[in-house]
Amino acid sequence: MRETYDFMSLPLLVRPNSVIPIGNHTDKPDYDYSDGVTLQIYQLEGGKQVNIEIPTSDGKIETTFYFQHEGNVIHIQRQGSSKAWNVSLVGIDSIDKIEDTEVDVVNGSTLMKVNAETSSLHIHLR
């Protein structure tokens, strides 16, 4: 099979237990990467831990996120700057409960908008 893709439509294959940070700007390459970042979580398995570092535009680590999946709960801890952030559970369209977070379902994935004051999040899965 042969198919042609441009840069913006090329399919991306992501391994399980991956967290990919997606910035909130598409108009320029240098901006505050940690402000409004969306952390896309792909099939985080039970017992797994993942850490993600978000640098400043000059390469210094500004914010670190720690993810751990225990039982039916995904724990997320943020250390560093206090800016709004988002979490997307890719392929999960419902969760059991979460506090102090705006939740929406977009294209079969659960999107959570987290305010700047929140440094830890506990997502209870169904």
Backbone bond lengths (Angstrom), bond angles and torsions (degrees), N, CA, C in turn:
res aa  C-N    CA-C-N  psi(-1)  N-CA   C-N-CA  omega(-1)  CA-C   N-CA-C  phi
1 M - - - 1.441 - - 1.531 108.12 -
2 R 1.282 116.90 138.38 1.460 122.63 177.66 1.526 108.17 -126.14
3 E 1.320 115.27 132.83 1.454 120.81 176.78 1.517 108.29 -137.32
4 T 1.318 116.03 154.14 1.451 121.39 179.35 1.526 108.92 -114.83
5 Y 1.347 115.65 132.08 1.459 121.27 -179.97 1.516 109.28 -130.49
6 D 1.314 115.54 148.25 1.456 118.66 168.43 1.527 107.86 -92.72
7 F 1.300 116.83 178.51 1.460 121.41 -175.62 1.529 112.70 -59.73
8 M 1.323 117.61 -35.08 1.467 121.48 -175.19 1.522 113.82 -85.01
9 S 1.322 119.71 -11.08 1.465 120.04 -178.21 1.525 113.38 -117.62
10 L 1.327 118.34 3.45 1.460 122.05 179.62 1.528 109.68 -64.41
11 P 1.328 118.62 126.20 1.472 120.31 179.36 1.527 111.06 -62.63
12 L 1.309 115.71 143.55 1.456 121.96 179.32 1.521 108.60 -116.66
13 L 1.309 117.13 123.07 1.458 121.75 176.85 1.519 108.22 -95.45
14 V 1.327 116.99 130.15 1.456 121.85 -176.15 1.519 108.91 -121.82
15 R 1.329 115.64 132.30 1.467 120.50 179.08 1.529 110.82 -72.02
16 P 1.340 116.96 149.53 1.469 119.44 171.34 1.525 109.90 -57.41
17 N 1.313 116.71 154.91 1.467 124.89 -179.92 1.527 112.42 68.44
18 S 1.337 116.02 26.23 1.461 120.63 177.62 1.524 109.93 -104.93
19 V 1.322 115.19 145.56 1.461 122.15 171.37 1.519 106.11 -126.79
20 I 1.327 116.43 121.61 1.462 121.28 -177.89 1.529 108.54 -114.46
21 P 1.338 117.00 118.54 1.465 119.43 176.33 1.532 110.29 -80.16
22 I 1.329 115.54 130.95 1.465 122.05 179.45 1.526 107.65 -117.43
23 G 1.329 116.47 123.34 1.460 121.18 -179.58 1.513 112.49 -72.15
24 N 1.318 115.45 168.65 1.466 119.45 -177.29 1.527 113.05 -101.04
25 H 1.340 117.93 10.96 1.464 121.13 177.11 1.520 110.26 -122.80
26 T 1.319 116.11 141.27 1.467 121.45 172.23 1.526 111.00 -122.80
27 D 1.332 115.94 -0.85 1.463 120.47 -175.36 1.524 114.05 -92.77
28 K 1.349 117.82 -14.78 1.458 120.07 179.82 1.528 109.71 -156.84
29 P 1.327 117.49 153.69 1.464 120.54 -176.64 1.519 114.55 -85.01
30 D 1.326 118.88 -19.33 1.461 121.29 -176.97 1.524 109.92 -115.58
31 Y 1.326 114.98 112.74 1.459 122.58 179.61 1.517 106.77 -157.97
32 D 1.305 117.77 -177.89 1.464 122.21 178.76 1.535 107.93 -78.82
33 Y 1.335 116.64 97.51 1.461 122.00 -172.97 1.528 113.37 -62.87
34 S 1.319 118.23 -29.56 1.463 119.70 -176.47 1.533 113.16 -83.06
35 D 1.321 118.14 -14.97 1.459 121.05 -178.94 1.526 110.29 -80.91
36 G 1.326 116.73 109.99 1.457 121.72 178.69 1.508 114.33 78.66
37 V 1.339 117.91 17.31 1.462 121.25 179.41 1.533 110.08 -62.06
38 T 1.325 116.11 142.91 1.469 121.75 174.28 1.519 107.83 -109.51
39 L 1.321 115.89 123.41 1.457 122.98 -179.50 1.520 108.03 -97.19
40 Q 1.325 116.49 106.08 1.459 121.06 -178.87 1.528 108.73 -89.24
41 I 1.339 116.00 117.57 1.464 122.03 -176.93 1.522 108.72 -101.88
42 Y 1.341 115.43 126.87 1.457 121.95 -178.18 1.525 110.48 -114.26
43 Q 1.326 117.14 109.12 1.469 124.80 170.71 1.521 112.70 46.92
44 L 1.325 116.96 55.56 1.457 121.05 177.15 1.528 108.61 -70.86
45 E 1.328 115.89 113.94 1.464 121.81 -175.69 1.523 110.97 -80.07
46 G 1.334 115.80 154.94 1.452 122.32 177.95 1.517 111.65 -56.85
47 G 1.320 116.36 136.12 1.452 121.65 179.29 1.516 114.41 84.41
48 K 1.316 118.38 -6.75 1.469 121.91 -177.59 1.526 111.08 -86.36
49 Q 1.338 115.08 146.93 1.454 122.84 174.40 1.519 108.83 -125.06
50 V 1.331 115.58 138.71 1.461 121.76 179.28 1.527 107.48 -136.45
51 N 1.321 117.08 139.69 1.464 122.37 175.62 1.518 108.90 -121.05
52 I 1.330 116.46 139.51 1.460 122.50 178.83 1.533 108.11 -128.63
53 E 1.321 116.68 130.15 1.455 121.59 176.62 1.521 109.48 -107.57
54 I 1.333 116.49 133.99 1.460 122.33 178.74 1.534 107.11 -110.32
55 P 1.332 117.42 116.33 1.469 119.88 -178.28 1.524 112.54 -86.63
56 T 1.317 114.37 166.93 1.461 120.87 168.33 1.521 107.19 -81.89
57 S 1.313 118.47 175.21 1.465 120.45 -179.12 1.530 112.07 -67.66
58 D 1.344 118.03 -16.54 1.468 119.39 176.42 1.533 112.72 -98.50
59 G 1.336 117.04 8.78 1.464 121.40 171.87 1.516 116.32 95.77
60 K 1.313 120.11 -3.80 1.471 122.56 178.04 1.525 109.05 -79.45
61 I 1.335 116.94 142.43 1.468 120.70 -179.96 1.523 109.36 -74.30
62 E 1.330 115.99 121.46 1.465 121.74 -178.79 1.526 111.91 -101.41
63 T 1.329 116.56 -39.57 1.459 121.68 -175.00 1.522 108.98 -140.15
64 T 1.329 115.56 140.50 1.459 121.18 175.10 1.523 108.82 -125.44
65 F 1.317 116.24 134.96 1.460 122.52 175.93 1.520 108.82 -112.56
66 Y 1.325 116.13 135.90 1.467 122.99 178.09 1.528 107.86 -116.25
67 F 1.324 116.99 129.06 1.458 122.91 -178.51 1.522 108.67 -119.39
68 Q 1.329 116.54 136.98 1.458 120.82 174.45 1.528 108.51 -144.88
69 H 1.324 115.91 133.30 1.464 122.03 178.63 1.522 107.50 -107.36
70 E 1.330 116.70 114.17 1.462 123.25 178.48 1.525 108.46 -125.84
71 G 1.322 116.69 118.21 1.465 120.16 -179.56 1.510 110.75 59.52
72 N 1.339 116.08 -121.18 1.467 121.72 -179.94 1.524 113.11 -100.18
73 V 1.336 117.31 13.91 1.461 120.11 -174.44 1.532 110.56 -123.84
74 I 1.324 115.08 133.46 1.459 121.02 170.09 1.520 106.84 -102.98
75 H 1.344 115.64 120.92 1.460 122.42 179.02 1.522 108.22 -99.93
76 I 1.336 116.12 131.36 1.459 121.51 176.70 1.518 107.63 -125.85
77 Q 1.319 116.03 128.76 1.463 122.44 178.43 1.524 108.48 -121.99
78 R 1.336 116.60 132.32 1.460 121.15 178.10 1.528 108.87 -110.36
79 Q 1.331 116.55 133.87 1.462 121.94 172.30 1.511 107.81 -125.96
80 G 1.328 115.76 134.64 1.460 119.53 -179.69 1.507 110.92 123.02
81 S 1.306 116.17 -145.17 1.466 122.01 -173.22 1.525 112.31 -61.50
82 S 1.322 114.77 151.12 1.464 121.29 179.45 1.519 109.79 -101.44
83 K 1.310 115.35 89.29 1.460 121.43 178.96 1.518 108.69 -134.32
84 A 1.326 116.13 155.40 1.467 120.39 179.03 1.520 109.93 -60.38
85 W 1.330 116.57 145.85 1.465 122.03 -179.94 1.517 108.60 -147.22
86 N 1.334 116.28 165.73 1.463 122.16 -177.66 1.521 109.42 -132.06
87 V 1.333 115.21 154.84 1.462 121.74 175.80 1.518 107.55 -128.45
88 S 1.334 116.49 133.02 1.459 121.95 175.73 1.521 108.47 -121.26
89 L 1.328 116.60 118.73 1.464 122.06 174.45 1.520 106.45 -90.47
90 V 1.312 116.13 97.87 1.460 121.79 -174.29 1.521 110.23 -69.51
91 G 1.339 115.68 125.91 1.459 121.39 179.14 1.512 114.54 83.98
92 I 1.316 118.02 0.66 1.471 122.19 176.98 1.516 107.31 -112.09
93 D 1.338 116.39 115.90 1.462 119.18 -174.50 1.518 114.57 -101.58
94 S 1.347 117.57 5.00 1.461 119.14 175.03 1.524 109.24 -157.66
95 I 1.335 114.49 150.30 1.453 120.81 175.37 1.518 107.82 -130.66
96 D 1.328 116.26 162.28 1.451 120.49 -177.19 1.523 111.54 -77.90
97 K 1.333 116.63 -56.15 1.458 118.11 177.64 1.513 110.66 -158.32
98 I 1.328 113.75 153.27 1.459 122.62 174.88 1.516 106.70 -157.75
99 E 1.333 116.66 145.09 1.458 120.39 -175.57 1.520 111.43 -108.93
100 D 1.331 116.26 148.37 1.467 124.02 173.31 1.519 114.37 56.42
101 T 1.324 117.18 34.33 1.457 121.13 -178.84 1.520 109.75 -142.01
102 E 1.317 116.58 137.63 1.459 121.56 176.22 1.531 108.58 -81.11
103 V 1.338 116.49 126.07 1.462 121.53 -175.67 1.520 109.61 -116.51
104 D 1.338 115.51 137.37 1.457 121.91 177.86 1.531 108.22 -143.58
105 V 1.327 116.95 150.47 1.463 121.06 175.45 1.519 108.08 -106.12
106 V 1.357 115.70 122.95 1.457 121.82 -177.48 1.519 108.13 -129.12
107 N 1.335 116.82 118.08 1.476 122.50 177.88 1.526 113.47 51.83
108 G 1.329 117.37 42.96 1.464 121.17 176.68 1.510 115.10 79.92
109 S 1.331 117.92 8.36 1.463 122.24 178.34 1.521 109.11 -123.67
110 T 1.331 116.42 149.27 1.460 121.14 179.39 1.521 109.48 -91.78
111 L 1.328 116.88 123.76 1.457 122.99 179.22 1.524 108.88 -110.06
112 M 1.340 115.50 127.09 1.459 121.17 178.89 1.520 109.08 -117.78
113 K 1.330 116.74 127.39 1.461 122.37 177.66 1.523 107.52 -98.91
114 V 1.317 115.18 118.36 1.463 121.87 -173.52 1.523 108.49 -108.98
115 N 1.341 117.00 134.19 1.464 119.13 -179.06 1.525 111.46 -78.13
116 A 1.307 116.10 166.91 1.462 122.06 -174.04 1.521 113.21 -65.00
117 E 1.315 118.55 -28.54 1.462 121.66 -177.37 1.524 112.74 -76.13
118 T 1.320 118.41 -18.92 1.463 122.25 -176.44 1.523 110.02 -80.82
119 S 1.333 115.85 120.63 1.456 119.71 179.76 1.530 112.49 -109.44
120 S 1.344 116.54 -10.31 1.468 118.97 175.05 1.522 109.20 -141.27
121 L 1.331 114.02 146.92 1.455 121.30 -176.38 1.522 107.71 -137.79
122 H 1.325 115.87 137.65 1.471 121.41 178.63 1.535 106.85 -125.78
123 I 1.328 115.45 108.54 1.464 122.08 -175.99 1.518 108.95 -99.62
124 H 1.321 117.05 115.90 1.466 122.37 179.40 1.533 108.38 -91.33
125 L 1.333 116.45 116.09 1.457 122.08 -178.84 1.521 110.64 -86.84
126 R 1.316 116.43 158.84 1.463 121.30 176.57 1.489 110.38 -85.41
